Amino acid sequence: MTQLKESYNLLDKMLHHSAFKMVKLQLEIAKYETQKHHVQQHSIAIEHPVFITSLPRAGTSVLLNLLADTDQFSYQTYQDMPFLFLPLICGGFSQKFEKKMAKAERAHQDGLQINLHSPEAFEETFFKTFWPQNYQTSTIPIWNTEHNVAFNDFFCEHIQKLLLRDKQRGNLNRTRYISKNNLNINRIHYLSQLFPSATVLIPFRQPLQQAISLLKQHQNFTQQHNKDHFSQSYMAHLGHFDFGENLKPVNFNHWYDQCKYKPDTLNFWLEYWVNAYGYLLENQVATCVFFNFDLLCQSPTESLNSLAEQLKIEPETLLKSVQLIHEIKTHGIELKSINNSLIEKANKIHHQLIVESIK
């Protein structure tokens, strides 16, 4: 979600609203798109995809931009909005009528600059379409590992379309798929079974600093949603339930059912952090790779070399974008207001994450 939406006029908003309401129609047209472009006949292999996921405010967007800049990955961009299911039909159409727009700071107000060509998290729209029942309460459950064959077929074909689109545009080095989707933390097993060669990259930060950043973004988006209904509906349609009036936490081990804190408190977000990363450590699979984002900011060259080795890409392709990495802003925290037991649990989990992370 970015400041790009602020440039939408009434017609743009009506188009987005209509597209969001016609998801099932888009899905049907996607089948025609597959046939029209002979996607299956191209025999495009989905090899070593990368799924970046974590709780928000862990550096997922920075990692996505770093890896996208290597020019070795295909991904969706803001230019694909609002017809996300149709990258070949509407991707070409949007190129012809592209708005010339300079980069602008995204709505998180965290300094990250984006434009229509920037990669973004749109996958959740697909999961919402095939599992609508998982979004009907105040939380989101852990994904059942029983596979949805219709989704699997659609998603694999969709990734193949993105790879084919880049090939047709002359981007011949883009032979792998990458995405950033925070809510993939609740379906790591599903994705790992669907794509055995994948890497699920899970960045993390110092727990109190990440928790206070989560709190501040929740306050930021709550304010935005109260001022702008389109902003709230736009994010909900895209499956961005991380903050604000749309907040739907992942209910790891039913932690939310017993939580005594409100989302406007730091204790709430620290407890969310503890349960999320505790669950990820206990349920990790071979495809999971934990990544210390704080260490990246302290020692970018060493961390990028390690990441390149892990993802089997040339280090030079990552190091060329080292300027995207900045020192993390730290927040002053009044420890007296925080549950000591939560701090102890968080520190223990954080230590284990460091031990498990790539060096």
Secondary structure, DSSP 4 states (H G I P E B T S, - for coil): -BGGGGG--HHHHHHHHHHHHTHHHHHHHHHHHHHHTTTGGG-----S-EEE--SSSSSHHHHHHHHHTTT-EE--BGGG-S-TT-TTHHHHHHHHT------EEBTT-SS-EE-TTSB---THHHHHHH-GGGGSSSSBPPPPSS--HHHHHHHHHHHHHHHHHHHHTT-TT--EEEEE-GGGGG-HHHHHHH-TT-EEEEEE--HHHHHHHHHHHHHHHHHHHHH-HHHHHHHHHTT--SSGGG---B-GGGHHHH--S-TTSHHHHHHHHHHHHHHHHHT--TTEEEEEHHHHHHSHHHHHHHHHHHHT--HHHHHTTGGG--PPPP----GGGS-HHHHHHHHHHHHHHHHHS--
